[in-house]
Amino acid sequence: MIKRIAILTSGGDSPGMNAAVRSIVRTAIHYDIEVYGIKRGYQGLIEGDLIKMDTRSVSDILDRGGTMLLTARSEAFMTEEGFGRALDVLKEYSIDGLVVIGGNGSMRGAKDLSDSGVAAIGIPGTIDNDLPYTDFTIGFDTAVNTAINAIGNLRDTSSSHGRVTIVQLMGRHCGDIALFAGIGSGADVIIVPEDEYDEDEVCRRVLEGKKRGKLHCLIIAAEGAPVTCEELKTVIMEKTGMESRITVLGHVQRGGSPSSYDRLIASRMGAYAVKVLMEGRKARAVGIKNEQMIDLDITEALEIRREKRLELIELGDILAE
């Protein structure tokens, strides 16, 4: 029987992590399970930085971005000594189950702990939406909405000056934020890591828009796009003669109050993770598919490769014509 569980948030923070923590704590307490929060991710686990949590511990955090448990990247956890210390701390506190909220690296940490006998469950908390076993990760929807709002503001000044605006959004290996925000904001060009880059086609679209009387051109590029924004700016100015400016939205995409959708899926995933532990399962990755909660072996989940979003890439091209 599960009597005591712990929660940690690791890696990059994402809006909705607090909603997941709240859901885990209150669901566990509902079933008479003690809950401990681990501060600063795996680093806090190594250092034994644990706090007892109750329903009041998670009051008024549902609408807050970031993570109340704080987060950090831990090189020490990757060492044999550090990993061993993490296992010792879990034993010292008699932790029966661990819920890890984070991205790819955090999930791998949960997998390693599971391989050592810990009943660990992973919840996908990352704005990049780069864990393909689940339709959406916690924080992605909020990040897209944050980007769309910022792009709308940039569009106003771009139109006033009649220039090309290049907006770089986060996403080193997965271009979902750029793709979803680009379509949602009516971008003329969307450049993502998963698609080929053709500078002549980009310049053609810029000039075609100018011929149609458009006052500006909006280009959205993911952080990991096959061309840098500086290179893109230089090419556009040389081949079209249009003034171009770059805006890097950066970590503002990670902050802010989570959207209603992120609050909902985070709450559902948190409660579901507790129930998975109660059923005696470990080494599972929780996610959402077709609006239904799922869980699968965490090793299998991490091995699933992302498919190219051909439909959305094509849609973005069609709507930009």
KETORFI-394017 format. One record per residue: x, y, z of N, C-alpha, C in turn; residue in one letter. Coordinates in steps of 0.05 Angstrom, whole numbers, padded with zeros to 5 digits, always signed. Layout:
# KETORFI-394017
XYZXYZXYZA;...
***
This chain:
# KETORFI-394017
+00017-00024+00000+00000+00000+00000+00018+00025+00000M;+00008+00045-00014+00022+00071-00015+00013+00087+00010I;+00033+00094+00027+00027+00110+00050+00038+00138+00050K;+00060+00141+00034+00074+00167+00034+00087+00171+00006R;+00081+00194-00006+00092+00200-00032+00106+00227-00031I;+00123+00232-00051+00137+00257-00053+00134+00268-00081A;+00136+00295-00084+00133+00308-00110+00158+00326-00114I;+00167+00326-00139+00188+00346-00146+00182+00357-00174L;+00191+00382-00178+00190+00394-00205+00218+00399-00213T;+00224+00393-00238+00252+00394-00247+00255+00406-00274S;+00279+00416-00280+00284+00427-00307+00271+00455-00310G;+00264+00462-00334+00251+00488-00339+00223+00489-00327G;+00217+00511-00314+00190+00514-00303+00169+00518-00326D;+00144+00512-00320+00123+00515-00340+00097+00522-00326S;+00081+00540-00337+00056+00547-00325+00037+00523-00322P;+00027+00518-00299+00010+00495-00294+00024+00474-00275G;+00050+00477-00271+00063+00459-00252+00050+00461-00224M;+00044+00486-00216+00031+00489-00190+00004+00475-00189N;-00011+00476-00211-00037+00463-00212-00034+00433-00208A;-00012+00422-00220-00007+00393-00218+00001+00386-00189A;+00018+00403-00177+00026+00398-00149+00001+00399-00131V;-00015+00418-00134-00040+00421-00119-00057+00397-00121R;-00061+00387-00145-00078+00364-00150-00066+00339-00137S;-00040+00335-00139-00027+00312-00127-00031+00312-00097I;-00026+00335-00085-00028+00337-00056-00056+00332-00046V;-00075+00345-00058-00103+00342-00049-00115+00315-00055R;-00107+00303-00078-00117+00276-00084-00105+00256-00065T;-00079+00258-00059-00066+00240-00041-00078+00241-00013A;-00082+00266-00003-00093+00269+00024-00121+00258+00025I;-00136+00261+00003-00163+00250+00002-00163+00220+00007H;-00142+00207-00002-00140+00178+00002-00121+00171+00025Y;-00118+00190+00044-00102+00185+00068-00073+00178+00063D;-00062+00191+00043-00033+00187+00036-00018+00212+00045I;+00004+00209+00059+00021+00232+00066+00036+00242+00042E;+00041+00268+00041+00055+00280+00018+00078+00297+00027V;+00101+00294+00014+00124+00312+00018+00131+00325-00008Y;+00137+00351-00005+00147+00366-00029+00177+00368-00028G;+00190+00363-00050+00219+00365-00052+00227+00391-00065I;+00241+00408-00052+00249+00434-00063+00272+00431-00082K;+00271+00447-00104+00293+00449-00123+00300+00423-00137R;+00279+00408-00144+00283+00384-00161+00302+00363-00150G;+00317+00350-00168+00335+00329-00160+00357+00339-00142Y;+00365+00364-00145+00385+00375-00127+00375+00376-00098Q;+00350+00384-00095+00339+00385-00068+00335+00357-00057G;+00330+00338-00074+00327+00310-00065+00354+00301-00053L;+00375+00306-00067+00402+00298-00058+00408+00311-00031I;+00400+00336-00027+00406+00351-00003+00386+00346+00019E;+00365+00330+00014+00345+00324+00034+00327+00348+00040G;+00322+00365+00021+00306+00389+00025+00276+00382+00020D;+00264+00369+00038+00237+00360+00036+00219+00374+00057L;+00194+00379+00050+00175+00392+00068+00149+00376+00068I;+00137+00373+00092+00111+00360+00094+00090+00379+00083K;+00072+00368+00067+00051+00384+00055+00024+00376+00064M;+00005+00396+00065-00023+00390+00070-00040+00407+00051D;-00066+00406+00055-00083+00420+00036-00078+00450+00036T;-00070+00461+00059-00065+00490+00060-00039+00497+00046R;-00021+00478+00044+00005+00483+00031+00001+00491+00002S;-00021+00482-00010-00025+00488-00039-00049+00506-00044V;-00057+00521-00023-00078+00541-00027-00068+00565-00044S;-00085+00575-00061-00079+00599-00076-00055+00596-00095D;-00049+00572-00105-00027+00569-00124-00037+00561-00152I;-00063+00555-00154-00074+00546-00180-00069+00565-00203L;-00070+00591-00198-00068+00610-00219-00040+00622-00222D;-00021+00611-00206+00006+00622-00207+00024+00606-00226R;+00040+00621-00241+00060+00609-00259+00084+00599-00243G;+00103+00587-00256+00127+00577-00243+00120+00553-00226G;+00136+00548-00205+00131+00525-00188+00138+00532-00159T;+00119+00528-00141+00123+00534-00113+00145+00517-00101M;+00150+00493-00113+00171+00476-00103+00199+00484-00113L;+00199+00503-00130+00224+00513-00143+00236+00491-00160L;+00256+00498-00176+00268+00479-00195+00297+00485-00199T;+00312+00465-00207+00340+00469-00212+00350+00446-00230A;+00372+00450-00243+00384+00429-00258+00407+00418-00241R;+00409+00392-00239+00428+00380-00220+00448+00362-00234S;+00473+00372-00236+00495+00355-00247+00502+00333-00227E;+00499+00339-00201+00506+00319-00181+00488+00294-00183A;+00463+00298-00191+00445+00275-00193+00455+00255-00215F;+00471+00265-00234+00481+00248-00255+00505+00232-00247M;+00516+00238-00223+00539+00223-00214+00530+00199-00197T;+00547+00179-00194+00540+00155-00178+00535+00162-00149E;+00552+00180-00139+00550+00189-00111+00523+00204-00106E;+00518+00223-00124+00493+00239-00121+00468+00222-00124G;+00468+00204-00144+00445+00187-00148+00441+00169-00124F;+00462+00158-00113+00460+00141-00089+00449+00157-00065G;+00458+00182-00062+00447+00198-00041+00417+00203-00044R;+00408+00207-00069+00380+00211-00074+00364+00187-00065A;+00374+00163-00071+00360+00138-00063+00359+00136-00032L;+00381+00144-00019+00383+00143+00010+00362+00161+00023D;+00359+00185+00011+00340+00205+00023+00311+00194+00020V;+00305+00182-00003+00278+00171-00006+00273+00149+00015L;+00294+00133+00021+00291+00112+00041+00288+00124+00069K;+00304+00145+00074+00303+00157+00101+00275+00168+00107E;+00262+00179+00087+00235+00190+00091+00213+00169+00086Y;+00221+00145+00081+00201+00123+00076+00181+00130+00054S;+00192+00141+00032+00176+00149+00009+00168+00124-00007I;+00142+00119-00010+00132+00096-00025+00130+00102-00055D;+00126+00127-00062+00122+00135-00090+00131+00163-00095G;+00142+00168-00119+00153+00194-00126+00140+00203-00152L;+00130+00228-00152+00119+00240-00176+00137+00262-00186V;+00147+00259-00210+00166+00278-00222+00151+00294-00244V;+00151+00320-00241+00139+00338-00261+00161+00353-00276I;+00163+00348-00302+00184+00361-00318+00185+00351-00346G;+00207+00358-00360+00210+00351-00388+00225+00325-00392G;+00238+00324-00415+00252+00299-00423+00273+00291-00403N;+00290+00309-00394+00311+00302-00375+00301+00294-00349G;+00280+00307-00340+00267+00300-00314+00255+00272-00315S;+00243+00266-00338+00231+00240-00342+00252+00218-00341M;+00275+00224-00353+00297+00204-00352+00307+00200-00324R;+00307+00220-00308+00314+00217-00280+00294+00199-00266G;+00268+00203-00272+00247+00185-00260+00251+00156-00269A;+00259+00153-00294+00264+00126-00305+00288+00113-00290K;+00309+00128-00286+00333+00117-00272+00326+00109-00243D;+00309+00125-00230+00301+00119-00203+00283+00094-00203L;+00266+00092-00223+00249+00068-00225+00265+00043-00229S;+00287+00045-00246+00304+00022-00250+00318+00013-00225D;+00320+00032-00205+00333+00025-00180+00312+00017-00158S;+00287+00013-00167+00267+00003-00148+00248+00024-00137G;+00251+00049-00145+00233+00070-00135+00207+00070-00152V;+00184+00072-00139+00159+00074-00154+00155+00103-00163A;+00166+00109-00187+00167+00136-00197+00147+00139-00221A;+00133+00162-00221+00114+00169-00242+00122+00195-00254I;+00122+00198-00280+00129+00223-00294+00105+00237-00304G;+00104+00263-00300+00083+00281-00311+00097+00301-00329I;+00087+00304-00354+00101+00322-00373+00096+00351-00368P;+00116+00364-00357+00114+00393-00352+00136+00408-00366G;+00129+00418-00390+00148+00433-00407+00133+00448-00428T;+00141+00473-00432+00126+00490-00452+00131+00481-00480I;+00153+00466-00485+00161+00459-00513+00143+00439-00527D;+00127+00424-00511+00110+00402-00522+00126+00382-00538N;+00149+00375-00527+00168+00358-00541+00169+00330-00531D;+00148+00321-00518+00146+00293-00509+00123+00281-00525L;+00129+00268-00547+00109+00259-00567+00090+00237-00557P;+00095+00225-00534+00076+00204-00525+00050+00216-00516Y;+00050+00242-00511+00025+00256-00502+00018+00278-00522T;-00008+00283-00525-00016+00304-00544-00006+00331-00535D;-00008+00337-00509+00001+00363-00499+00016+00360-00472F;+00035+00377-00468+00049+00379-00443+00039+00403-00427T;+00042+00401-00401+00033+00423-00384+00050+00448-00389I;+00037+00470-00395+00050+00496-00400+00051+00504-00429G;+00047+00484-00447+00048+00490-00476+00026+00510-00484F;+00002+00505-00476-00021+00522-00485-00017+00551-00475D;-00007+00554-00451-00002+00581-00440+00020+00595-00456T;+00041+00580-00462+00063+00592-00477+00055+00601-00504A;+00038+00586-00517+00027+00594-00544+00011+00619-00542V;-00007+00620-00521-00023+00644-00518-00007+00669-00511N;+00014+00665-00495+00032+00687-00488+00046+00697-00513T;+00055+00678-00530+00068+00686-00555+00049+00701-00573A;+00025+00691-00576+00005+00704-00594-00001+00733-00584I;-00004+00737-00559-00009+00764-00548+00015+00782-00554N;+00039+00773-00551+00063+00789-00556+00065+00795-00586A;+00059+00775-00602+00061+00779-00631+00040+00800-00640I;+00017+00800-00628-00004+00820-00635+00006+00848-00630G;+00020+00852-00608+00032+00878-00602+00053+00886-00622N;+00069+00867-00629+00091+00872-00649+00079+00879-00677L;+00056+00866-00683+00043+00871-00709+00036+00901-00712R;+00027+00913-00690+00018+00941-00691+00041+00959-00699D;+00064+00956-00686+00087+00973-00692+00099+00966-00719T;+00098+00940-00726+00108+00931-00752+00093+00944-00775S;+00066+00946-00772+00050+00958-00793+00055+00988-00795S;+00059+01001-00772+00064+01029-00771+00089+01037-00786S;+00109+01019-00785+00135+01025-00798+00139+01012-00824H;+00120+00994-00832+00123+00981-00858+00147+00963-00860G;+00152+00947-00840+00176+00931-00839+00170+00901-00837R;+00191+00886-00840+00190+00857-00835+00197+00852-00806V;+00180+00838-00792+00186+00832-00764+00191+00802-00761T;+00215+00795-00751+00222+00767-00747+00220+00762-00717I;+00204+00743-00709+00200+00737-00681+00211+00709-00675V;+00230+00707-00657+00240+00681-00649+00226+00671-00624Q;+00215+00647-00626+00202+00635-00603+00218+00611-00594L;+00213+00601-00570+00228+00579-00558+00221+00553-00572M;+00239+00534-00571+00236+00508-00584+00261+00501-00599G;+00280+00488-00585+00305+00481-00598+00302+00457-00617R;+00287+00437-00608+00284+00413-00624+00255+00408-00633H;+00236+00422-00621+00208+00419-00628+00197+00447-00634C;+00185+00450-00657+00175+00476-00666+00146+00481-00661G;+00134+00466-00642+00105+00468-00637+00096+00496-00628D;+00111+00509-00611+00103+00536-00602+00102+00555-00626I;+00123+00554-00643+00124+00571-00666+00102+00564-00686A;+00097+00539-00690+00077+00530-00709+00049+00538-00700L;+00042+00532-00675+00015+00539-00665+00011+00569-00663F;+00032+00583-00653+00029+00612-00650+00030+00626-00677A;+00046+00615-00696+00047+00626-00723+00020+00625-00737G;+00007+00602-00735-00020+00600-00748-00040+00617-00733I;-00038+00617-00707-00057+00632-00691-00054+00662-00693G;-00031+00672-00702-00026+00701-00705-00026+00710-00734S;-00031+00691-00753-00032+00698-00781-00004+00705-00793G;+00016+00690-00785+00043+00696-00795+00045+00691-00825A;+00062+00706-00838+00067+00703-00867+00086+00680-00872D;+00104+00675-00854+00123+00653-00856+00128+00641-00829V;+00128+00614-00828+00134+00600-00803+00157+00581-00808I;+00178+00583-00793+00202+00567-00797+00207+00550-00772I;+00206+00524-00775+00209+00505-00752+00231+00485-00758V;+00242+00472-00737+00264+00453-00741+00256+00429-00758P;+00230+00422-00757+00220+00398-00771+00216+00402-00801E;+00219+00426-00811+00213+00431-00839+00238+00443-00853D;+00238+00440-00879+00261+00451-00895+00258+00481-00897E;+00281+00494-00900+00282+00523-00903+00291+00531-00931Y;+00276+00548-00944+00282+00558-00971+00282+00588-00971D;+00306+00600-00971+00307+00629-00969+00294+00643-00992E;+00295+00632-01016+00282+00644-01039+00252+00645-01036D;+00241+00623-01024+00212+00622-01020+00203+00643-00999E;+00220+00646-00978+00214+00665-00958+00214+00693-00970V;+00234+00700-00986+00235+00726-00998+00212+00731-01018C;+00204+00709-01032+00182+00712-01050+00156+00719-01035R;+00152+00707-01013+00128+00713-00997+00129+00742-00986R;+00152+00751-00979+00155+00778-00969+00147+00798-00991V;+00158+00793-01015+00153+00811-01038+00124+00809-01048L;+00113+00785-01048+00085+00781-01056+00066+00797-01038E;+00072+00796-01012+00055+00811-00993+00057+00841-00998G;+00081+00850-01004+00084+00879-01010+00069+00887-01035K;+00069+00869-01055+00054+00876-01080+00024+00877-01075K;+00014+00861-01056-00014+00861-01049-00022+00884-01031R;-00002+00900-01024-00008+00924-01008-00006+00920-00978G;+00006+00897-00970+00009+00893-00941+00029+00912-00930K;+00023+00923-00906+00040+00943-00894+00064+00931-00879L;+00063+00905-00875+00084+00892-00859+00086+00863-00867H;+00106+00850-00856+00108+00821-00860+00117+00809-00833C;+00104+00787-00825+00109+00775-00799+00121+00747-00804L;+00145+00742-00793+00158+00717-00796+00162+00706-00768I;+00153+00681-00763+00157+00668-00738+00178+00645-00741I;+00198+00645-00725+00219+00625-00727+00224+00612-00700A;+00225+00586-00699+00231+00571-00674+00261+00575-00668A;+00267+00573-00643+00295+00575-00633+00314+00556-00648E;+00304+00532-00654+00321+00512-00667+00316+00511-00697G;+00306+00532-00709+00302+00533-00738+00328+00529-00753A;+00326+00518-00778+00351+00513-00794+00365+00538-00804P;+00357+00561-00795+00370+00587-00802+00368+00605-00778V;+00389+00620-00772+00387+00639-00750+00372+00663-00758T;+00361+00678-00738+00346+00702-00744+00364+00723-00757C;+00389+00724-00748+00407+00744-00760+00412+00738-00790E;+00416+00712-00796+00420+00704-00824+00396+00711-00840E;+00372+00705-00829+00347+00710-00843+00343+00740-00848L;+00349+00756-00828+00347+00785-00831+00365+00796-00853K;+00390+00786-00854+00409+00795-00874+00399+00787-00902T;+00389+00763-00906+00379+00754-00932+00356+00770-00941V;+00337+00775-00923+00313+00790-00930+00320+00819-00939I;+00337+00832-00924+00344+00859-00930+00359+00861-00956M;+00376+00841-00962+00392+00841-00987+00375+00835-01011E;+00356+00816-01008+00340+00807-01031+00314+00822-01035K;+00304+00835-01014+00278+00849-01017+00280+00879-01013T;+00302+00887-00999+00305+00916-00994+00288+00926-00971G;+00273+00908-00958+00255+00917-00937+00269+00917-00910M;+00263+00937-00894+00275+00939-00867+00265+00915-00851E;+00283+00903-00836+00275+00880-00820+00285+00883-00791S;+00269+00874-00772+00276+00875-00744+00271+00848-00731R;+00288+00842-00711+00286+00816-00697+00276+00821-00668I;+00257+00805-00660+00249+00805-00631+00251+00776-00621T;+00267+00773-00600+00270+00746-00587+00252+00747-00562V;+00231+00731-00563+00212+00732-00541+00223+00720-00515L;+00240+00699-00518+00254+00689-00495+00237+00677-00473G;+00247+00680-00448+00235+00665-00425+00209+00677-00416H;+00200+00699-00428+00173+00709-00421+00152+00688-00427V;+00159+00670-00446+00140+00649-00454+00136+00629-00431Q;+00154+00627-00413+00152+00608-00391+00135+00618-00368R;+00131+00644-00367+00118+00656-00343+00088+00661-00348G;+00077+00673-00328+00049+00681-00330+00029+00660-00318G;+00005+00670-00313-00016+00653-00302-00023+00632-00323S;-00025+00606-00315-00032+00585-00334-00060+00588-00346P;-00063+00580-00370-00089+00581-00384-00108+00561-00370S;-00134+00564-00376-00153+00546-00365-00148+00517-00373S;-00138+00514-00398-00133+00487-00408-00109+00474-00393Y;-00088+00490-00389-00065+00480-00374-00072+00473-00345D;-00089+00490-00333-00098+00484-00306-00114+00457-00305R;-00130+00453-00325-00147+00429-00326-00130+00404-00330L;-00113+00404-00351-00098+00379-00356-00077+00374-00334I;-00066+00395-00321-00048+00392-00299-00062+00379-00275A;-00086+00388-00270-00102+00377-00248-00110+00348-00254S;-00117+00343-00278-00124+00315-00285-00100+00296-00284R;-00077+00306-00294-00053+00289-00293-00043+00284-00265M;-00045+00305-00248-00036+00301-00220-00053+00280-00206G;-00079+00282-00208-00097+00263-00195-00093+00235-00207A;-00089+00234-00233-00085+00208-00246-00059+00194-00237Y;-00039+00210-00233-00013+00199-00224-00015+00186-00197A;-00030+00199-00179-00034+00188-00152-00048+00161-00155V;-00069+00160-00172-00084+00135-00175-00067+00112-00187K;-00049+00120-00205-00031+00100-00217-00013+00088-00194V;-00003+00105-00177+00013+00095-00155-00003+00078-00136L;-00028+00085-00131-00045+00070-00113-00051+00042-00124M;-00050+00040-00151-00055+00014-00164-00030-00003-00164E;-00008+00007-00153+00016-00009-00150+00034-00009-00174G;+00030+00011-00192+00047+00012-00216+00070+00033-00212R;+00092+00028-00226+00114+00047-00225+00126+00049-00253K;+00145+00067-00255+00159+00071-00281+00139+00077-00303A;+00120+00095-00297+00099+00102-00316+00101+00132-00323R;+00094+00138-00347+00092+00166-00356+00063+00173-00361A;+00053+00193-00348+00025+00201-00351+00023+00221-00373V;+00001+00220-00388-00003+00239-00410-00033+00241-00417G;-00038+00254-00440-00065+00257-00449-00066+00251-00479I;-00085+00235-00487-00089+00227-00515-00119+00229-00521K;-00125+00245-00541-00154+00248-00549-00171+00256-00525N;-00160+00273-00508-00173+00284-00484-00177+00262-00462E;-00164+00240-00464-00166+00219-00444-00139+00215-00430Q;-00140+00211-00404-00115+00206-00389-00103+00179-00397M;-00077+00178-00400-00063+00153-00407-00039+00151-00389I;-00028+00126-00388-00002+00122-00376+00011+00099-00390D;+00037+00101-00395+00052+00079-00408+00080+00077-00396L;+00093+00055-00402+00120+00051-00391+00137+00075-00398D;+00151+00085-00378+00166+00110-00382+00189+00107-00403I;+00201+00083-00404+00222+00078-00424+00209+00079-00452T;+00187+00066-00455+00173+00066-00481+00165+00095-00489E;+00155+00110-00469+00146+00137-00474+00169+00154-00485A;+00193+00151-00473+00216+00168-00481+00228+00159-00508L;+00221+00135-00517+00232+00126-00542+00214+00133-00566E;+00190+00142-00561+00171+00149-00583+00182+00174-00597I;+00184+00172-00623+00194+00193-00640+00172+00212-00649R;+00178+00237-00650+00158+00257-00659+00153+00256-00689R;+00128+00255-00697+00122+00256-00725+00120+00285-00735E;+00128+00289-00759+00126+00316-00771+00097+00325-00774K;+00090+00349-00765+00063+00358-00766+00057+00369-00794R;+00055+00351-00813+00051+00359-00841+00026+00375-00846L;+00004+00367-00833-00022+00380-00837-00020+00410-00828E;-00008+00414-00804-00007+00442-00794+00014+00458-00810L;+00036+00446-00818+00055+00460-00835+00043+00469-00861I;+00028+00451-00873+00014+00457-00898-00007+00479-00894E;-00021+00477-00872-00042+00497-00866-00030+00524-00863L;-00007+00526-00849+00006+00551-00845+00014+00564-00872G;+00023+00547-00890+00031+00557-00917+00007+00567-00933D;-00015+00552-00932-00039+00559-00947-00051+00585-00936I;-00052+00588-00910-00065+00612-00899-00048+00637-00903L;-00022+00633-00908-00004+00656-00912-00005+00666-00941A;-00018+00651-00959-00018+00660-00987-00035+00685-00992E;
***
